[in-house]
Amino acid sequence: MAGQRHAYWLLRAGQVLASAEVAEGPLARWVGLLGRSSLEGALVLPRTRAVHTLGMRFAIDVAYLDRQLRVLEVTPAVPPWRIGRPRWCWAVVEAPAGAFERWGLAPGDQLELERCR
């Protein structure tokens, strides 16, 4: 795995939504999901304001978060080979297309990250 990533639980109101990787370094954020054919759970990209799906093999849901991890905007089912416009946000969560609908994720939701032990 390129760059530094750590395992977390992604929670809303204390309820686990999914396992999450946090791309904690610049290389991990730059690589993102490139080269993968799927994703279990979610990938959190701190200090990220825009994403792309160039070279990706699957569609993703994208959520934009503020510094308190509150969901500002959700973009479902972004297909491969797209470039997203930058947002005024602090972090991004990426998950396989359809995950946010299953989780009921919506703007205004307060998320938490809990490090796996």
Sequence and secondary structure as in RCSB ss.txt:
>XXXX:A:sequence
MAGQRHAYWLLRAGQVLASAEVAEGPLARWVGLLGRSSLEGALVLPRTRAVHTLGMRFAIDVAYLDRQLRVLEVT
PAVPPWRIGRPRWCWAVVEAPAGAFERWGLAPGDQLELERCR
>XXXX:A:secstr
  S EEEEEEEETTEEEEEEEEE SHHHHHHTTTT S  SSEEEEET    B TT SS EEEEEE TT BEEEEE
EEE SS B    S SEEEEEETTHHHHHT  TT BEEEEE  
